Amino acid sequence: MAKYKTGQSVRYKPVGGPDSQTSETVGVITDVLTEPGIQADRNVQASPDSPRYEISNIDV
């Protein structure tokens, strides 16, 4: 099940994942995919247990 919803603001690390030394940024969830499909012009293997999120960065 998706943890986040479209329109929700989130803090995230855009590169390297949660354990990287990359600084966090803020964005808004623009799409949540819970089944295989196309997202950001790429094929993704999403599922209800492993959703994929598209995030639009907010410059703060």
Rosetta blueprint (number, residue, H / E / L):
1 M L
2 A L
3 K L
4 Y L
5 K L
6 T L
7 G L
8 Q L
9 S E
10 V E
11 R E
12 Y E
13 K L
14 P L
15 V L
16 G L
17 G L
18 P L
19 D L
20 S L
21 Q L
22 T L
23 S L
24 E L
25 T E
26 V E
27 G E
28 V E
29 I E
30 T E
31 D E
32 V E
33 L E
34 T L
35 E L
36 P L
37 G E
38 I E
39 Q E
40 A L
41 D L
42 R E
43 N E
44 V E
45 Q L
46 A L
47 S E
48 P L
49 D L
50 S E
51 P L
52 R E
53 Y E
54 E E
55 I E
56 S E
57 N E
58 I E
59 D L
60 V L
